[in-house]
């Protein structure tokens, strides 16, 4: 069963079309990376899924039922923008308030469980305002986990985190999906981090879904390239440009050749033209590079 099925979703704000005929499918148990530029319609779509705003037209089904169904809505956890916490209150008391809002029985037991899940059990007595950004994001996820949701919708939960905060967040999200059976929709501009955890991707532009794929399909779609350096990079770039159809220089100063060729063929070709290769490697383009290329196709 799919956790989310969206068909022909449209949302307008006056004359502005925020979401335009969007189709989206999120399999149960997936970590779904939702990717797009600012203003592409990601947050609007997520808010519609969560029932925070109403669609202008189209359908949204969660686990086979309409997303307005009260029973299925109760199984959705949400963290969009920032958790709604009182700064001067402790983490524990903020969690108690949220548990009361949700009508949770045995709230203390439930709070201990979700704080442990996000590795925040030692910070329950901290005032919210004294928590770091990474801690606040994990508190937000803990609040979203109250009530045992089967679907978690997270809007930019890793933006602004330091390296250690991102590592902890990755581990928490993977644990939720793998060991607790939670389906996660996560939007982020930090595509390198998203690539480490996502099992599925949806790429949106101008309110429309332009590509959905699994992580394996992305891996197969990402072109392999040969990257190299020589002592005369200008001449190398010229010679390779004469022989191969796509030759580029990357940010690290390597010349990349994207054609189907081997390092040995390139080294031999340059040696025959009196150029010695000092460094060479093969790799695949990243999710970020794939995304940038995809965005360029529609320009």
VEXTI-994418 format. One record per residue (C-alpha): residue in three letters; z, x, y. Coordinates in pm, whole numbers, plus 50000, padded with zeros to 5 digits. Each point is the difference from the previous one (the first is absolute). Layout:
<rs>
ALAZXY/...
</rs>
This chain:
<rs>
UNK500005000050000/UNK499355011050356/UNK502955001750236/UNK497804991550300/UNK496634982950020/UNK498564994550348/UNK496664983250051/UNK498034996150324/UNK503095004350217/UNK499514995750373/UNK502465001950286/UNK499144995650366/UNK502155003850309/UNK498074980750262/UNK496585016650026/UNK501145030749805/UNK499235001749627/UNK502745021049840/UNK499054993349636/UNK496444990349917/UNK499194985849654/UNK502195024849817/UNK500165001649619/UNK502835019749838/UNK501305003849644/UNK503255017549910/UNK500725003049625/UNK503544994149878/UNK501965032649984/UNK497715018650241/UNK500905022150293/UNK497234988150230/UNK499145022750290/UNK498754978250286/UNK497985021950236/UNK498304994150333/UNK499835009850364/UNK502384986250261/UNK498934964450074/UNK498074996449674/UNK502094970349883/UNK502465016449758/UNK503234987650157/UNK498554965450063/UNK499004997249634/UNK503455011649886/UNK501714974850228/UNK497854972149859/UNK500875010649644/UNK503694998650090/UNK499744966750180/UNK500915014450340/UNK496824986150155/UNK497484973849886/UNK496395006949908/UNK497214982550186/UNK498114995149673/UNK499685013949649/UNK502415001549708/UNK502905022849901/UNK501414997549649/UNK503015019149869/UNK500375001949623/UNK497584971149963/UNK501784976950245/UNK499394991950365/UNK501885024450222/UNK501794971350176/UNK501694989649674/UNK503745003950054/UNK500725014649657/UNK497435027650029/UNK500875007150365/UNK503585006649890/UNK498735028749782/UNK498375019150287/UNK501815028350179/UNK498785010950342/UNK500355030050230/UNK497644996850296/UNK500465022650303/UNK503805005249976/UNK503004984949820/UNK501884974150204/UNK503425016650014/UNK502874999650249/UNK500325035950130/UNK503784999850042/UNK500734986049656/UNK500265019449677/UNK497245000749745/UNK502234980249765/UNK500684972250251/UNK496334997550091/UNK499224996149632/UNK502704973449964/UNK498454979850282/UNK496565001749839/UNK501464990449662/UNK501694969850163/UNK496704990050164/UNK498385000349656/UNK502854981149835/UNK500545027449742/UNK502834995249754/UNK502245030349938/UNK498645017950311/UNK502195031049962/UNK498625006949654/UNK496434994350117/UNK500435022550305/UNK501425028449793/UNK497014997049766/UNK497295000950268/UNK501685027950199/UNK500155020649683/UNK496334992649934/UNK499005014850339/UNK502585028149978/UNK502104987250287/UNK503234991449819/UNK501835028550177/UNK499074986950346/UNK501334964549968/UNK502805007150250/UNK497725016250260/UNK499184981150316/UNK496314991049999/UNK499395016750338/UNK501235033149862/UNK497555000449710/UNK496895021850005/UNK496524984450006/UNK499555006749629/UNK503344983849923/UNK499134969750213/UNK496714995749815/UNK501815001049665/UNK502584975250131/UNK497094977250090/UNK498635002849647/UNK503474993249859/UNK500204968350209/UNK496554989949881/UNK501175005049639/UNK502874975650031/UNK499334970049776/UNK498005019949742/UNK496484995750144/UNK497025006149775/UNK497745007950296/UNK500825024050283/UNK497905001350319/UNK500605031250210/UNK498355007250334/UNK499975037350089/UNK503285008949822/UNK499335037649993/UNK498665005650352/UNK502255022950203/UNK501885013849700/UNK500525037149943/UNK498855017049679/UNK503254993549814/UNK500114963950118/UNK496454994849872/UNK500885015549664/UNK502994977049956/UNK497944969750105/UNK497285009149748/UNK502565002649722/UNK501624966950096/UNK496704981050007/UNK498765014849671/UNK503354991549839/UNK499744964050121/UNK496514995949857/UNK500475018949673/UNK503584991049905/UNK500664967050177/UNK496584983349967/UNK499594994750375/UNK496484996350141/UNK499735018350333/UNK497544995650285/UNK500405029150240/UNK498065007950315/UNK500115034750152/UNK497985023750215/UNK501375029949806/UNK497304999249737/UNK501035032749834/UNK503354984549909/UNK498454967049897/UNK497645018449765/UNK503005013449807/UNK501334965849900/UNK497314973050028/UNK498424985549686/UNK497574977950195/UNK498465000350347/UNK498604974950244/UNK498145012750306/UNK499634975750290/UNK497895002550315/UNK499564974250273/UNK501964974349805/UNK497785003249690/UNK500675016849668/UNK497335026449959/UNK501215016849680/UNK502514993649723/UNK500485025049719/UNK502455014649756/UNK501375035250034/UNK497765010349708/UNK496944985450172/UNK500905018650317/UNK500325032149802/UNK496544994649852/UNK498524991850343/UNK501375030450180/UNK497325026650015/UNK500625034749861/UNK499195029050229/UNK499945037949996/UNK501845016750289/UNK499565036850087/UNK500415027750252/UNK497965031550064/UNK500075028150255/UNK497084984450189/UNK500674962950022/UNK497214992350248/UNK497325014949777/UNK501594984049694/UNK499914965850164/UNK496335005050090/UNK498975011249651/UNK501904972549822/UNK498614974450244/UNK496485010649905/UNK500664994849629/UNK502454970849980/UNK499874965550160/UNK503624997350115/UNK501875030450128/UNK503064996750226/UNK502835021550131/UNK503504986049951/UNK503135003550214/UNK501205029949798/UNK496825019350078/UNK498394996549655/UNK496354990949960/UNK499644970549765/UNK496944992649785/UNK499984964249871/UNK496845001549787/UNK500225000549622/UNK500225037449946/UNK502335025649848/UNK501935028250171/UNK498025024749790/UNK496684987150135/UNK501215002750358/UNK501475034949952/UNK496755011849839/UNK497884984850278/UNK502065016650274/UNK500125033549815/UNK496204999649976/UNK500024996350379/UNK502435029450045/UNK503104979050062/UNK503225004849803/UNK502364970849947/UNK503645008450079/UNK501544966249905/UNK498684970549801/UNK501454968549847/UNK499044965449880/UNK501804968050093/UNK499514962950067/UNK500204982250333/UNK503304982750070/UNK500684963150058/UNK500105007350372/UNK496565016349994/UNK498614972149783/UNK501394974450243/UNK498545018050303/UNK496585001949833/UNK500184962949916/UNK500864991350359/UNK497065020650125/UNK497604980449775/UNK500684968250199/UNK499565015450344/
</rs>
